């Protein structure tokens, strides 16, 4: 019966460490999402950069607005 009781002194310390790192979860998650989305944003910006001025006008954009769209979207997402 005693074989199932954890008498290791490491267990309480490990719980305390995970508790301290638990607060880092949300910022780390946001950072990982930002890094993941960075590739997508770059791909879209590159694709829009390849369009002609006429094609951009057809979708209601100017060349100077391409990067600012993502800046505004990121600010609104927060």
C-alpha positions as semicolon CSV with decimal commas, in nm:
position;residue;x (nm);y (nm);z (nm)
1;X;0,000;0,000;0,000
2;X;0,284;0,241;0,074
3;X;0,425;0,189;-0,273
4;X;0,166;0,432;-0,413
5;X;0,245;0,723;-0,182
6;X;0,477;0,983;-0,330
7;X;0,738;1,071;-0,071
8;X;0,966;1,256;-0,310
9;X;1,061;1,608;-0,195
10;X;1,059;1,720;-0,561
11;X;0,681;1,706;-0,606
12;X;0,586;2,014;-0,397
13;X;0,864;2,222;-0,550
14;X;0,758;2,124;-0,899
15;X;0,403;2,237;-0,827
16;X;0,531;2,574;-0,705
17;X;0,745;2,623;-1,014
18;X;0,458;2,541;-1,247
19;X;0,240;2,786;-1,057
20;X;0,493;3,062;-1,115
21;X;0,521;2,980;-1,482
22;X;0,145;2,954;-1,526
23;X;0,125;3,336;-1,527
24;X;0,355;3,338;-1,828
25;X;0,112;3,125;-2,028
26;X;-0,099;3,402;-2,180
27;X;0,189;3,628;-2,293
28;X;0,380;3,330;-2,433
29;X;0,068;3,217;-2,618
30;X;0,016;3,566;-2,766
31;X;0,379;3,580;-2,875
32;X;0,361;3,237;-3,039
33;X;0,043;3,340;-3,223
34;X;0,211;3,662;-3,338
35;X;0,509;3,467;-3,473
36;X;0,278;3,218;-3,646
37;X;0,071;3,496;-3,801
38;X;0,381;3,686;-3,910
39;X;0,436;3,438;-4,194
40;X;0,078;3,476;-4,311
41;X;0,094;3,855;-4,299
42;X;0,418;3,855;-4,497
43;X;0,268;3,627;-4,759
44;X;-0,038;3,849;-4,802
45;X;0,171;4,167;-4,816
46;X;0,399;4,010;-5,078
47;X;0,099;3,900;-5,282
48;X;-0,057;4,247;-5,268
49;X;0,278;4,404;-5,359
50;X;0,281;4,196;-5,678
51;X;-0,051;4,342;-5,793
52;X;-0,050;4,634;-6,033
53;X;-0,179;4,974;-5,927
54;X;-0,489;4,912;-6,139
55;X;-0,559;4,577;-5,969
56;X;-0,515;4,738;-5,626
57;X;-0,755;5,018;-5,725
58;X;-1,009;4,754;-5,831
59;X;-1,014;4,621;-5,475
60;X;-1,014;4,970;-5,325
61;X;-0,651;4,994;-5,213
62;X;-0,356;5,219;-5,280
63;X;-0,006;5,079;-5,269
64;X;0,072;5,295;-4,965
65;X;-0,216;5,140;-4,769
66;X;-0,101;4,779;-4,788
67;X;0,112;4,773;-4,471
68;X;-0,110;5,013;-4,278
69;X;-0,403;4,773;-4,313
70;X;-0,217;4,514;-4,108
71;X;-0,110;4,772;-3,852
72;X;-0,472;4,878;-3,798
73;X;-0,594;4,518;-3,787
74;X;-0,337;4,428;-3,521
75;X;-0,426;4,731;-3,311
76;X;-0,800;4,653;-3,332
77;X;-0,741;4,287;-3,243
78;X;-0,596;4,380;-2,903
